[in-house]
Amino acid sequence: MDNRSHFMPIIALCASLLAPSAGAQAVRVDTPYTAPRVVFDFFLDDPAKMGAALYWIRSLILPLSEPPYSYDPHTIKVVLHGTELVTVARKNEEKYREVVDRMRYYADIGIEFKVCALALHDYGYGLVDLQDFIQVVPSAPVELVYWQNQGYAVVMPMILDKKFNLEDIR
């Protein structure tokens, strides 16, 4: 019997341990999340992306609203200072009805929406031009830093142009 034959049982054992079993699958992990302290930084290049950006809020609050978690939506802020600012102008309410209704719903449950006064000025809007759930802050960058210094995570949604249909790439 040559020396290689002594290793065959060991090689077979190692191969069986490394090979996936027929019943193997992913494992669900319930990370012990606590109430989020988040400030979303919305600076979009196209107001049409506002709906997609709002899904980031939905993706944060939905999982945390079910057991074993609980959350306080009062710890979520949204700062607007890009082209999405036009979606909160009263004169554009009909054009952006869906996103305005979603923002109003979020505001009603305690999420704060803040608009940068510098951007507001750039767009030629005043306080009277905005939806009633909007708070105007002096500066978006200063506001973001303030909340980050209060222990809030800053999340800047990445809204990319969708190139593929999920059914086509699944």
DSSP file (Angstrom, degrees, kcal/mol; ACC not computed):
  #  RESIDUE AA STRUCTURE BP1 BP2  ACC     N-H-->O    O-->H-N    N-H-->O    O-->H-N    TCO  KAPPA ALPHA  PHI   PSI    X-CA   Y-CA   Z-CA
    1    1 A M              0   0    0      0, 0.0     2,-0.1     0, 0.0     5,-0.0   0.000 360.0 360.0 360.0 125.1    0.0    0.0    0.0
    2    2 A D    >>  -     0   0    0      1,-0.1     3,-0.9     3,-0.0     4,-0.5  -0.327 360.0-104.5 -82.8 169.8    1.6    3.3   -1.0
    3    3 A N  H >> S+     0   0    0      1,-0.2     3,-0.8     2,-0.2     4,-0.6   0.768 114.3  65.5 -63.9 -27.8    1.6    6.4    1.1
    4    4 A R  H >> S+     0   0    0      1,-0.2     3,-1.0     2,-0.2     4,-0.7   0.836  91.7  62.1 -66.3 -32.4   -1.2    8.1   -0.9
    5    5 A S  H <4 S+     0   0    0     -3,-0.9     3,-0.4     1,-0.3    -1,-0.2   0.770  94.8  61.8 -67.2 -24.8   -3.8    5.6    0.0
    6    6 A H  H << S+     0   0    0     -3,-0.8     4,-0.4    -4,-0.5    -1,-0.3   0.794 104.7  49.1 -68.7 -27.6   -3.4    6.6    3.7
    7    7 A F  H <X S+     0   0    0     -3,-1.0     4,-2.6    -4,-0.6     5,-0.2   0.628  87.4  85.6 -87.4 -14.5   -4.6   10.1    2.8
    8    8 A M  H  X S+     0   0    0     -4,-0.7     4,-2.5    -3,-0.4     5,-0.2   0.899  89.3  48.3 -58.6 -45.8   -7.7    9.1    0.8
    9    9 A P  H  > S+     0   0    0      0, 0.0     4,-2.1     0, 0.0    -1,-0.2   0.891 113.3  48.8 -62.8 -36.5  -10.0    8.8    3.8
   10   10 A I  H  > S+     0   0    0     -4,-0.4     4,-2.5     2,-0.2    -2,-0.2   0.914 111.8  48.4 -68.2 -42.9   -8.9   12.2    5.1
   11   11 A I  H  X S+     0   0    0     -4,-2.6     4,-2.4     1,-0.2    -1,-0.2   0.909 111.5  50.2 -63.5 -42.3   -9.4   13.8    1.6
   12   12 A A  H  X S+     0   0    0     -4,-2.5     4,-2.0    -5,-0.2    -2,-0.2   0.900 111.1  49.2 -63.3 -41.2  -12.8   12.2    1.4
   13   13 A L  H  X S+     0   0    0     -4,-2.1     4,-1.8     2,-0.2    -2,-0.2   0.932 111.9  47.9 -64.1 -46.6  -13.8   13.6    4.8
   14   14 A C  H  X S+     0   0    0     -4,-2.5     4,-1.9     1,-0.2    -2,-0.2   0.908 111.1  51.1 -62.0 -42.0  -12.6   17.1    4.0
   15   15 A A  H  X S+     0   0    0     -4,-2.4     4,-1.9     1,-0.2    -1,-0.2   0.885 109.2  50.6 -63.3 -39.3  -14.4   17.1    0.7
   16   16 A S  H  < S+     0   0    0     -4,-2.0    -1,-0.2     1,-0.2    -2,-0.2   0.842 110.7  49.4 -70.1 -31.2  -17.7   16.0    2.4
   17   17 A L  H  < S+     0   0    0     -4,-1.8    -1,-0.2     1,-0.2    -2,-0.2   0.839 115.3  43.4 -74.1 -32.9  -17.3   18.8    5.0
   18   18 A L  H  < S+     0   0    0     -4,-1.9    -2,-0.2    -5,-0.2    -1,-0.2   0.746  94.5  90.8 -84.9 -25.4  -16.7   21.4    2.3
   19   19 A A  S  < S-     0   0    0     -4,-1.9     2,-0.1    -5,-0.2     0, 0.0  -0.498  86.0-110.6 -73.4 138.2  -19.4   20.3   -0.2
   20   20 A P        -     0   0    0      0, 0.0     2,-0.1     0, 0.0    -1,-0.1  -0.450  32.3-123.9 -68.5 139.6  -22.8   22.0    0.3
   21   21 A S    >   -     0   0    0     -2,-0.1     3,-1.6    -4,-0.1    -4,-0.0  -0.435  22.2-110.0 -80.1 160.4  -25.4   19.6    1.5
   22   22 A A  T 3  S+     0   0    0      1,-0.3    -1,-0.1    -2,-0.1     0, 0.0   0.804 117.8  46.5 -60.8 -31.1  -28.6   19.2   -0.4
   23   23 A G  T 3  S+     0   0    0      2,-0.0    -1,-0.3     0, 0.0     2,-0.1   0.311  82.6 128.4 -95.8   8.2  -30.7   21.0    2.3
   24   24 A A    <   +     0   0    0     -3,-1.6     2,-0.3     1,-0.0     0, 0.0  -0.361  27.9 153.9 -67.9 143.1  -28.3   23.9    2.7
   25   25 A Q        -     0   0    0     -2,-0.1    -2,-0.0     0, 0.0    -3,-0.0  -0.950  46.7 -70.4-156.0 172.8  -29.9   27.4    2.5
   26   26 A A        -     0   0    0     -2,-0.3     2,-0.4     1,-0.1     0, 0.0  -0.244  46.2-129.4 -65.3 159.5  -29.4   31.0    3.7
   27   27 A V        -     0   0    0      2,-0.0     2,-0.3     0, 0.0    -1,-0.1  -0.954  11.6-130.6-116.9 130.9  -29.9   31.8    7.3
   28   28 A R        -     0   0    0     -2,-0.4     2,-0.5     2,-0.0     0, 0.0  -0.645  22.9-162.1 -79.2 134.4  -32.1   34.6    8.6
   29   29 A V        -     0   0    0     -2,-0.3     2,-1.0     2,-0.0    -2,-0.0  -0.977  11.9-154.8-120.0 126.1  -30.4   36.8   11.2
   30   30 A D        -     0   0    0     -2,-0.5    -2,-0.0     2,-0.0     0, 0.0  -0.769  18.4-155.2 -99.9  88.0  -32.4   39.1   13.4
   31   31 A T        -     0   0    0     -2,-1.0     2,-2.5     1,-0.1    -2,-0.0  -0.373  27.1-111.4 -60.0 138.0  -29.8   41.7   14.3
   32   32 A P        -     0   0    0      0, 0.0    -1,-0.1     0, 0.0    -2,-0.0  -0.380  50.0-178.7 -76.4  69.9  -30.7   43.4   17.6
   33   33 A Y        -     0   0    0     -2,-2.5     2,-0.2     1,-0.0    37,-0.2  -0.266  12.0-157.3 -66.5 152.5  -31.5   46.8   16.1
   34   34 A T        -     0   0    0      1,-0.1    -1,-0.0    35,-0.1    35,-0.0  -0.700  47.1 -55.7-117.4 176.6  -32.6   49.7   18.3
   35   35 A A        -     0   0    0     -2,-0.2    36,-0.1     1,-0.1     2,-0.1  -0.296  66.9-116.2 -55.1 130.5  -34.6   52.8   17.3
   36   36 A P        -     0   0    0      0, 0.0     2,-0.5     0, 0.0    36,-0.2  -0.414  19.4-160.2 -73.2 144.6  -32.7   54.5   14.5
   37   37 A R        +     0   0    0    114,-0.1   116,-3.2    -2,-0.1     2,-0.4  -0.887  37.3 156.9-119.7  94.8  -31.3   57.9   14.8
   38   38 A V  E     -ab  76 153A   0     37,-1.9    39,-2.5    -2,-0.5     2,-0.5  -0.950  35.3-166.7-130.3 139.1  -31.0   58.8   11.1
   39   39 A V  E     -ab  77 154A   0    114,-2.8   116,-2.1    -2,-0.4     2,-0.4  -0.985  21.5-146.9-120.5 119.0  -30.8   62.0    9.0
   40   40 A F  E     -ab  78 155A   0     37,-3.2    39,-3.1    -2,-0.5     2,-0.8  -0.700   3.1-149.4 -85.0 133.3  -31.3   61.4    5.3
   41   41 A D  E     -a   79   0A   0    114,-2.7     2,-0.7    -2,-0.4    39,-0.2  -0.877  14.5-170.3-104.5  99.3  -29.4   63.6    3.0
   42   42 A F  E     +a   80   0A   0     37,-2.8    39,-1.9    -2,-0.8    40,-0.4  -0.835  23.1 150.9 -94.9 113.8  -31.5   64.1   -0.2
   43   43 A F        +     0   0    0     -2,-0.7     2,-0.2   114,-0.2    37,-0.1  -0.707  24.5 178.4-139.9  82.8  -29.5   65.8   -2.9
   44   44 A L        -     0   0    0     -2,-0.2    39,-2.1     1,-0.1    40,-0.3  -0.585  34.0-146.5 -97.1 149.8  -31.0   64.4   -6.1
   45   45 A D  S    S+     0   0    0     -2,-0.2    -1,-0.1     1,-0.2     3,-0.1   0.466  91.0  32.8 -89.6  -2.3  -30.1   65.3   -9.7
   46   46 A D    >   -     0   0    0      1,-0.1     3,-2.2     0, 0.0    -1,-0.2  -0.923  69.0-142.2-154.6 123.9  -33.7   64.8  -10.9
   47   47 A P  G >  S+     0   0    0      0, 0.0     3,-1.8     0, 0.0     4,-0.3   0.759 100.1  71.7 -60.6 -22.3  -36.9   65.5   -9.0
   48   48 A A  G 3  S+     0   0    0      1,-0.3     3,-0.5     2,-0.1     4,-0.3   0.683  88.3  64.1 -65.5 -16.0  -38.4   62.4  -10.6
   49   49 A K  G <> S+     0   0    0     -3,-2.2     4,-2.2     1,-0.2    -1,-0.3   0.475  74.4  93.2 -84.8  -2.5  -36.1   60.3   -8.4
   50   50 A M  H <> S+     0   0    0     -3,-1.8     4,-2.3     1,-0.2    -1,-0.2   0.883  80.8  55.2 -60.3 -39.4  -37.9   61.5   -5.2
   51   51 A G  H  > S+     0   0    0     -3,-0.5     4,-0.9    -4,-0.3    -1,-0.2   0.926 109.7  46.3 -58.8 -45.1  -40.2   58.5   -5.2
   52   52 A A  H  > S+     0   0    0     -4,-0.3     4,-0.5     1,-0.2     3,-0.5   0.878 110.3  53.8 -64.9 -38.1  -37.2   56.2   -5.2
   53   53 A A  H >X S+     0   0    0     -4,-2.2     3,-1.4     1,-0.2     4,-0.7   0.887 103.1  56.8 -64.2 -38.1  -35.5   58.2   -2.5
   54   54 A L  H 3X S+     0   0    0     -4,-2.3     4,-2.0     1,-0.3     3,-0.5   0.767  93.7  68.5 -65.9 -23.9  -38.5   57.9   -0.3
   55   55 A Y  H 3X S+     0   0    0     -4,-0.9     4,-2.8    -3,-0.5    -1,-0.3   0.771  89.7  63.9 -64.9 -23.7  -38.3   54.1   -0.5
   56   56 A W  H <X S+     0   0    0     -3,-1.4     4,-0.9    -4,-0.5    -1,-0.2   0.894 103.8  46.4 -65.0 -38.2  -35.1   54.4    1.5
   57   57 A I  H >X S+     0   0    0     -4,-0.7     4,-2.5    -3,-0.5     3,-0.8   0.945 112.7  49.8 -66.2 -47.1  -37.2   55.7    4.4
   58   58 A R  H 3X S+     0   0    0     -4,-2.0     4,-2.6     1,-0.3    -2,-0.2   0.904 107.9  53.9 -56.3 -43.4  -39.7   52.9    3.9
   59   59 A S  H 3< S+     0   0    0     -4,-2.8    -1,-0.3     1,-0.2    -2,-0.2   0.728 111.7  46.6 -67.2 -21.4  -36.9   50.4    3.9
   60   60 A L  H <X S+     0   0    0     -4,-0.9     4,-0.8    -3,-0.8    -2,-0.2   0.905 118.7  36.3 -82.6 -47.1  -35.7   51.7    7.2
   61   61 A I  H  X S+     0   0    0     -4,-2.5     4,-0.8     2,-0.2    -2,-0.2   0.832 105.9  64.2 -83.5 -31.3  -39.1   51.9    9.0
   62   62 A L  H >< S+     0   0    0     -4,-2.6     3,-1.2    -5,-0.3     4,-0.3   0.956 106.3  41.0 -61.0 -53.1  -40.9   48.8    7.7
   63   63 A P  H >4 S+     0   0    0      0, 0.0     3,-0.9     0, 0.0     6,-0.3   0.854 116.0  52.3 -63.2 -30.8  -38.6   46.1    9.2
   64   64 A L  H 3< S+     0   0    0     -4,-0.8    -2,-0.2     1,-0.2    -3,-0.1   0.556  98.4  64.9 -82.9  -6.4  -38.3   48.0   12.4
   65   65 A S  T << S+     0   0    0     -3,-1.2    -1,-0.2    -4,-0.8    -3,-0.1   0.473  94.3  71.8 -93.2  -1.6  -42.0   48.4   12.9
   66   66 A E  S X  S-     0   0    0     -3,-0.9     3,-2.1    -4,-0.3     0, 0.0  -0.818  93.0 -53.5-112.0 152.9  -42.5   44.6   13.3
   67   67 A P  T 3  S+     0   0    0      0, 0.0     3,-0.1     0, 0.0    -2,-0.1  -0.308 118.2  33.5 -57.1 144.8  -41.4   42.3   16.2
   68   68 A P  T 3  S+     0   0    0      0, 0.0     2,-0.2     0, 0.0    -4,-0.1  -0.951 119.9  58.3 -89.7  14.6  -38.9   41.9   17.7
   69   69 A Y    <   -     0   0    0     -3,-2.1     2,-0.3    -6,-0.3   -35,-0.1  -0.515  52.9-173.0-101.3 166.3  -38.2   45.6   17.0
   70   70 A S        -     0   0    0     -2,-0.2     2,-0.3   -37,-0.2    -5,-0.2  -0.959  12.5-166.3-147.7 153.7  -39.9   48.8   17.8
   71   71 A Y        -     0   0    0     -2,-0.3   -36,-0.1   -36,-0.1     3,-0.0  -0.944  22.3-136.6-142.2 162.0  -39.0   52.3   16.5
   72   72 A D    >   -     0   0    0     -2,-0.3     3,-2.1   -36,-0.2    38,-0.1  -0.937  10.9-161.6-118.8 104.3  -39.6   55.9   17.2
   73   73 A P  G >  S+     0   0    0      0, 0.0     3,-1.5     0, 0.0    39,-0.2   0.653  83.3  79.6 -63.9 -11.6  -40.1   57.8   13.9
   74   74 A H  G 3  S+     0   0    0      1,-0.3    36,-0.1    37,-0.1    38,-0.1   0.599  83.9  64.0 -69.6  -8.0  -39.4   61.0   15.7
   75   75 A T  G <  S+     0   0    0     -3,-2.1   -37,-1.9   -39,-0.1     2,-0.5   0.171  86.3  89.6 -99.3  17.8  -35.7   60.1   15.4
   76   76 A I  E <   +a   38   0A   0     -3,-1.5    36,-1.9    34,-0.2     2,-0.3  -0.967  52.5 178.6-118.7 127.6  -35.7   60.3   11.6
   77   77 A K  E     -ac  39 112A   0    -39,-2.5   -37,-3.2    -2,-0.5     2,-0.4  -0.900  13.2-157.5-122.9 152.2  -35.0   63.5    9.7
   78   78 A V  E     -ac  40 113A   0     34,-2.3    36,-3.5    -2,-0.3     2,-0.5  -0.991   4.7-161.7-132.4 124.9  -34.8   64.2    6.0
   79   79 A V  E     -ac  41 114A   0    -39,-3.1   -37,-2.8    -2,-0.4     2,-0.5  -0.933   6.7-162.6-109.8 123.0  -32.9   67.2    4.6
   80   80 A L  E     +ac  42 115A   0     34,-3.4    36,-2.0    -2,-0.5   -37,-0.2  -0.882  31.4 139.3-104.9 130.5  -33.7   68.3    1.1
   81   81 A H        +     0   0    0    -39,-1.9   -38,-0.2    -2,-0.5     2,-0.1   0.258  52.2  70.3-155.0  19.0  -31.3   70.5   -0.9
   82   82 A G  S >  S-     0   0    0    -40,-0.4     3,-1.9   -36,-0.0     4,-0.2  -0.303 107.6 -58.6-116.2-155.6  -31.2   69.3   -4.5
   83   83 A T  G >  S+     0   0    0    -39,-2.1     3,-1.7     1,-0.3     4,-0.2   0.714 121.2  78.4 -64.1 -19.5  -33.7   69.3   -7.4
   84   84 A E  G >  S+     0   0    0    -40,-0.3     3,-1.8     1,-0.3     4,-0.4   0.656  70.9  85.5 -63.4 -14.0  -36.2   67.4   -5.3
   85   85 A L  G X  S+     0   0    0     -3,-1.9     3,-1.4     1,-0.3    -1,-0.3   0.824  77.8  64.7 -56.4 -32.0  -36.9   70.7   -3.6
   86   86 A V  G X  S+     0   0    0     -3,-1.7     3,-1.0     1,-0.3    -1,-0.3   0.732  88.8  68.8 -66.0 -19.9  -39.4   71.4   -6.3
   87   87 A T  G <  S+     0   0    0     -3,-1.8    -1,-0.3     1,-0.2    -2,-0.2   0.709  99.4  48.3 -72.2 -18.1  -41.5   68.5   -5.1
   88   88 A V  G <  S+     0   0    0     -3,-1.4    43,-1.9    -4,-0.4     2,-0.4   0.356  83.7 110.4-103.5   4.8  -42.4   70.3   -1.9
   89   89 A A  B X  S-E  130   0B   0     -3,-1.0     3,-1.8    -4,-0.2    41,-0.3  -0.675  70.2-136.0 -78.0 130.1  -43.4   73.6   -3.7
   90   90 A R  G >  S+     0   0    0     39,-3.6     3,-1.8    -2,-0.4     4,-0.3   0.858 102.7  61.3 -54.1 -38.4  -47.2   74.1   -3.4
   91   91 A K  G 3  S+     0   0    0     38,-0.4    -1,-0.3     1,-0.3     3,-0.2   0.714 107.1  46.0 -65.4 -18.7  -47.4   75.1   -7.0
   92   92 A N  G <> S+     0   0    0     -3,-1.8     4,-2.0    -6,-0.2    -1,-0.3   0.259  78.8 111.0-103.8  10.3  -46.1   71.7   -8.1
   93   93 A E  T <4 S+     0   0    0     -3,-1.8     7,-0.2     1,-0.2    -1,-0.1   0.881  78.0  47.2 -57.3 -43.5  -48.3   69.7   -5.7
   94   94 A E  T >4 S+     0   0    0     -4,-0.3     3,-1.2     1,-0.2    -1,-0.2   0.912 111.3  51.5 -65.9 -40.7  -50.5   68.1   -8.5
   95   95 A K  T 34 S+     0   0    0      1,-0.3    -1,-0.2    -4,-0.2    -2,-0.2   0.860 123.0  30.4 -63.0 -35.8  -47.4   67.2  -10.6
   96   96 A Y  T 3X S+     0   0    0     -4,-2.0     4,-2.6     1,-0.2    -1,-0.3  -0.060  79.5 135.5-114.2  31.0  -45.8   65.4   -7.6
   97   97 A R  H <>  +     0   0    0     -3,-1.2     4,-2.7     1,-0.2     5,-0.2   0.863  69.7  51.9 -48.8 -48.3  -49.0   64.3   -5.8
   98   98 A E  H  > S+     0   0    0      1,-0.2     4,-2.0     2,-0.2    -1,-0.2   0.927 114.3  40.7 -61.2 -47.6  -47.8   60.8   -5.1
   99   99 A V  H  > S+     0   0    0     -3,-0.2     4,-2.7     2,-0.2    -1,-0.2   0.866 113.9  53.6 -72.5 -33.3  -44.5   61.8   -3.4
  100  100 A V  H  X S+     0   0    0     -4,-2.6     4,-2.8    -7,-0.2    -2,-0.2   0.934 109.8  48.7 -62.9 -44.7  -46.2   64.7   -1.6
  101  101 A D  H  X S+     0   0    0     -4,-2.7     4,-2.2    -5,-0.2    -2,-0.2   0.898 112.2  48.5 -62.3 -40.2  -48.8   62.3   -0.1
  102  102 A R  H  X S+     0   0    0     -4,-2.0     4,-2.4    -5,-0.2    -2,-0.2   0.924 112.6  47.5 -65.9 -43.6  -46.0   59.9    0.9
  103  103 A M  H  X S+     0   0    0     -4,-2.7     4,-2.9     1,-0.2    -2,-0.2   0.911 111.2  51.6 -63.5 -41.1  -44.0   62.7    2.6
  104  104 A R  H  X S+     0   0    0     -4,-2.8     4,-2.5     2,-0.2    -1,-0.2   0.911 109.0  50.9 -62.5 -41.6  -47.1   64.0    4.3
  105  105 A Y  H  X S+     0   0    0     -4,-2.2     4,-1.3     2,-0.2    -2,-0.2   0.945 112.3  46.4 -58.5 -48.7  -47.8   60.5    5.6
  106  106 A Y  H  <>S+     0   0    0     -4,-2.4     5,-2.4     1,-0.2     3,-0.4   0.906 112.1  50.8 -62.1 -41.1  -44.2   60.2    7.0
  107  107 A A  H ><5S+     0   0    0     -4,-2.9     3,-1.4     1,-0.2    -1,-0.2   0.896 105.7  56.8 -62.5 -39.3  -44.5   63.7    8.5
  108  108 A D  H 3<5S+     0   0    0     -4,-2.5    -1,-0.2     1,-0.3    -2,-0.2   0.787 106.1  49.9 -64.4 -27.2  -47.8   62.7   10.2
  109  109 A I  T 3<5S-     0   0    0     -4,-1.3    -1,-0.3    -3,-0.4    -2,-0.2   0.418 132.6 -88.5 -93.0   3.1  -46.0   59.8   11.9
  110  110 A G  T < 5S+     0   0    0     -3,-1.4     2,-0.4     1,-0.3   -34,-0.2   0.415  79.3 137.3 115.0  -2.3  -43.2   62.0   13.1
  111  111 A I      < -     0   0    0     -5,-2.4     2,-0.4    -6,-0.1    -1,-0.3  -0.636  47.0-136.1 -78.6 132.4  -40.5   62.1   10.5
  112  112 A E  E     -c   77   0A   0    -36,-1.9   -34,-2.3    -2,-0.4     2,-0.5  -0.755  11.7-158.2 -95.2 132.7  -39.2   65.7   10.0
  113  113 A F  E     -cd  78 134A   0     20,-0.7    22,-2.6    -2,-0.4     2,-0.4  -0.946  14.1-173.5-109.7 123.9  -38.6   67.1    6.5
  114  114 A K  E     -cd  79 135A   0    -36,-3.5   -34,-3.4    -2,-0.5     2,-0.4  -0.932   9.7-156.7-122.2 140.1  -36.2   70.0    6.3
  115  115 A V  E     -cd  80 136A   0     20,-2.8    22,-2.8    -2,-0.4     2,-0.3  -0.940  25.3-115.4-117.3 138.4  -35.3   72.2    3.4
  116  116 A C  E  >  - d   0 137A   0    -36,-2.0     4,-2.4    -2,-0.4     5,-0.1  -0.565  15.5-146.8 -71.2 126.1  -32.1   74.2    3.0
  117  117 A A  H  > S+     0   0    0     20,-2.9     4,-2.2    -2,-0.3    22,-0.2   0.822  98.7  56.3 -64.6 -31.8  -32.8   78.0    3.0
  118  118 A L  H  > S+     0   0    0     20,-0.6     4,-2.0    19,-0.3    -1,-0.2   0.933 111.1  42.2 -66.4 -44.9  -29.9   78.5    0.6
  119  119 A A  H  > S+     0   0    0      2,-0.2     4,-2.0     1,-0.2    -2,-0.2   0.893 111.0  57.4 -66.3 -39.4  -31.3   76.1   -1.9
  120  120 A L  H  <>S+     0   0    0     -4,-2.4     5,-2.3     1,-0.2     4,-0.4   0.923 108.5  46.3 -55.8 -46.0  -34.8   77.6   -1.3
  121  121 A H  H ><5S+     0   0    0     -4,-2.2     3,-1.4     1,-0.2    -1,-0.2   0.907 108.0  56.5 -63.3 -43.2  -33.4   81.0   -2.2
  122  122 A D  H 3<5S+     0   0    0     -4,-2.0    -1,-0.2     1,-0.3    -2,-0.2   0.847 109.1  46.8 -58.4 -34.3  -31.7   79.6   -5.3
  123  123 A Y  T 3<5S-     0   0    0     -4,-2.0    -1,-0.3    -3,-0.1    -2,-0.2   0.488 115.1-117.4 -87.2  -3.3  -35.0   78.2   -6.6
  124  124 A G  T < 5 +     0   0    0     -3,-1.4     2,-0.3    -4,-0.4    -3,-0.2   0.735  68.1 137.1  76.1  22.5  -36.8   81.5   -5.9
  125  125 A Y      < -     0   0    0     -5,-2.3    -1,-0.3    -6,-0.2     2,-0.2  -0.688  34.8-162.9-100.6 154.7  -39.1   80.0   -3.3
  126  126 A G    >   -     0   0    0     -2,-0.3     3,-1.5    -5,-0.0     4,-0.4  -0.696  42.8 -87.6-121.6 179.7  -40.2   81.5    0.1
  127  127 A L  G >  S+     0   0    0      1,-0.3     3,-1.5    -2,-0.2     7,-0.1   0.870 125.3  57.5 -56.3 -39.7  -41.8   79.9    3.2
  128  128 A V  G 3  S+     0   0    0      1,-0.3    -1,-0.3   -38,-0.0     4,-0.0   0.667  98.7  62.0 -68.5 -15.4  -45.3   80.5    1.8
  129  129 A D  G <  S+     0   0    0     -3,-1.5   -39,-3.6   -39,-0.1   -38,-0.4   0.568  92.8  82.8 -85.4  -9.4  -44.4   78.5   -1.3
  130  130 A L  B <  S-E   89   0B   0     -3,-1.5   -41,-0.2    -4,-0.4   -42,-0.0  -0.577  87.6 -93.0-103.1 159.1  -43.8   75.2    0.6
  131  131 A Q    >   -     0   0    0    -43,-1.9     3,-1.5    -2,-0.2    -1,-0.1  -0.260  40.6-114.3 -59.8 152.7  -46.0   72.4    2.0
  132  132 A D  T 3  S+     0   0    0      1,-0.3    -1,-0.1    -4,-0.0    -2,-0.0   0.595 111.6  62.0 -72.6 -10.3  -47.0   72.9    5.6
  133  133 A F  T 3  S+     0   0    0      2,-0.0   -20,-0.7   -21,-0.0     2,-0.3   0.421  84.3 103.1 -92.2   2.4  -45.0   69.9    6.9
  134  134 A I  E <   -d  113   0A   0     -3,-1.5     2,-0.4   -46,-0.1   -20,-0.2  -0.672  54.7-159.4 -90.4 137.3  -41.7   71.4    5.7
  135  135 A Q  E     -d  114   0A   0    -22,-2.6   -20,-2.8    -2,-0.3     2,-0.5  -0.947  14.0-141.3-108.9 135.2  -39.2   73.0    8.1
  136  136 A V  E     -d  115   0A   0     -2,-0.4   -20,-0.2   -22,-0.2   -22,-0.1  -0.865  18.6-170.1-101.2 127.9  -36.7   75.5    6.7
  137  137 A V  E     -d  116   0A   0    -22,-2.8   -20,-2.9    -2,-0.5   -19,-0.3  -0.810  32.1-114.0-114.1 155.1  -33.2   75.3    8.1
  138  138 A P  S    S-     0   0    0      0, 0.0   -20,-0.6     0, 0.0     2,-0.3   0.869  93.6  -0.7 -57.2 -41.1  -30.3   77.8    7.4
  139  139 A S     >  -     0   0    0    -22,-0.2     4,-2.4     1,-0.1     5,-0.2  -0.972  55.4-140.9-156.1 132.3  -28.0   75.4    5.5
  140  140 A A  H  > S+     0   0    0     -2,-0.3     4,-2.7     2,-0.2     5,-0.2   0.948 104.8  47.6 -61.7 -50.2  -28.2   71.7    4.6
  141  141 A P  H  > S+     0   0    0      0, 0.0     4,-2.2     0, 0.0    -1,-0.2   0.913 114.2  47.2 -59.9 -40.7  -24.5   71.0    5.2
  142  142 A V  H  > S+     0   0    0      2,-0.2     4,-2.5     1,-0.2    -2,-0.2   0.905 112.5  50.4 -65.6 -40.3  -24.7   72.7    8.6
  143  143 A E  H  X S+     0   0    0     -4,-2.4     4,-2.3     2,-0.2     5,-0.2   0.910 110.0  49.9 -63.0 -43.8  -27.9   70.8    9.5
  144  144 A L  H  X S+     0   0    0     -4,-2.7     4,-2.2     1,-0.2    -2,-0.2   0.910 112.0  47.5 -62.2 -43.1  -26.4   67.5    8.5
  145  145 A V  H  X S+     0   0    0     -4,-2.2     4,-2.6    -5,-0.2    -2,-0.2   0.909 109.2  55.0 -64.4 -42.1  -23.3   68.1   10.7
  146  146 A Y  H  X S+     0   0    0     -4,-2.5     4,-0.8     1,-0.2    -2,-0.2   0.950 112.0  41.9 -55.4 -51.6  -25.5   69.2   13.6
  147  147 A W  H  <>S+     0   0    0     -4,-2.3     5,-2.4     1,-0.2     3,-0.4   0.859 112.2  54.3 -68.9 -34.3  -27.5   66.0   13.6
  148  148 A Q  H ><5S+     0   0    0     -4,-2.2     3,-1.7     1,-0.2    -1,-0.2   0.910 106.2  52.6 -63.9 -39.5  -24.4   63.9   13.0
  149  149 A N  H 3<5S+     0   0    0     -4,-2.6    -1,-0.2     1,-0.3    -2,-0.2   0.709 103.2  59.5 -67.3 -18.8  -22.8   65.5   16.1
  150  150 A Q  T 3<5S-     0   0    0     -4,-0.8    -1,-0.3    -3,-0.4    -2,-0.2   0.355 130.6 -94.8 -87.9   4.8  -26.0   64.5   18.0
  151  151 A G  T < 5S+     0   0    0     -3,-1.7     2,-0.3     1,-0.3    -3,-0.2   0.556  78.8 141.9  95.9   9.2  -25.3   60.9   17.2
  152  152 A Y      < -     0   0    0     -5,-2.4     2,-0.3    -6,-0.1    -1,-0.3  -0.613  50.5-125.4 -83.7 142.3  -27.4   60.5   14.1
  153  153 A A  E     -b   38   0A   0   -116,-3.2  -114,-2.8    -2,-0.3     2,-0.6  -0.685  20.7-135.4 -80.4 139.1  -26.2   58.5   11.2
  154  154 A V  E     -b   39   0A   0     -2,-0.3     2,-0.5  -116,-0.2  -114,-0.2  -0.876  22.8-172.6 -97.9 122.9  -26.2   60.4    7.9
  155  155 A V  E     -b   40   0A   0   -116,-2.1  -114,-2.7    -2,-0.6    -2,-0.0  -0.970   8.6-168.2-119.3 123.1  -27.6   58.3    5.0
  156  156 A M        -     0   0    0     -2,-0.5  -114,-0.1  -116,-0.2  -116,-0.1  -0.906  24.2-132.6-111.3 103.9  -27.4   59.6    1.5
  157  157 A P        -     0   0    0      0, 0.0     2,-0.7     0, 0.0  -114,-0.2  -0.256   9.5-141.0 -58.2 137.0  -29.7   57.5   -0.8
  158  158 A M        -     0   0    0   -105,-0.0     2,-0.7  -114,-0.0  -114,-0.0  -0.899  18.7-171.9 -98.7 113.1  -28.1   56.3   -4.0
  159  159 A I        -     0   0    0     -2,-0.7     2,-0.3     3,-0.0  -106,-0.1  -0.900   9.4-179.2-111.8 105.4  -30.7   56.6   -6.7
  160  160 A L        -     0   0    0     -2,-0.7     2,-0.4     1,-0.0    -2,-0.0  -0.673  36.2 -98.4-102.9 156.4  -29.4   55.0   -9.9
  161  161 A D        -     0   0    0     -2,-0.3     2,-0.5     1,-0.1    -1,-0.0  -0.603  42.3-120.9 -72.2 128.9  -31.1   54.7  -13.3
  162  162 A K        +     0   0    0     -2,-0.4    -1,-0.1     1,-0.2     3,-0.1  -0.602  37.1 171.3 -76.7 121.6  -32.6   51.2  -13.5
  163  163 A K        +     0   0    0     -2,-0.5     2,-0.4     1,-0.1    -1,-0.2   0.637  58.5  51.3-102.7 -19.8  -31.1   49.4  -16.5
  164  164 A F  S    S-     0   0    0      5,-0.0     2,-0.4     3,-0.0    -1,-0.1  -0.927  71.8-129.8-127.3 144.7  -32.5   45.9  -16.0
  165  165 A N    >>  -     0   0    0     -2,-0.4     4,-1.3     1,-0.1     3,-0.9  -0.764  27.0-130.0 -83.4 134.3  -35.8   44.3  -15.3
  166  166 A L  H 3> S+     0   0    0     -2,-0.4     4,-1.6     1,-0.3     3,-0.3   0.863 107.9  56.3 -55.4 -37.8  -35.6   42.0  -12.3
  167  167 A E  H 34 S+     0   0    0      1,-0.2    -1,-0.3     2,-0.2    -3,-0.0   0.852 105.6  52.1 -63.8 -33.2  -37.3   39.2  -14.3
  168  168 A D  H <4 S+     0   0    0     -3,-0.9    -1,-0.2     1,-0.2    -2,-0.2   0.803 119.3  32.5 -74.1 -28.7  -34.6   39.5  -17.0
  169  169 A I  H  <        0   0    0     -4,-1.3    -2,-0.2    -3,-0.3    -1,-0.2   0.506 360.0 360.0-107.6  -4.9  -31.6   39.2  -14.6
  170  170 A R     <        0   0    0     -4,-1.6    -1,-0.2    -5,-0.2    -2,-0.1   0.494 360.0 360.0 -61.3 360.0  -33.1   36.9  -11.9
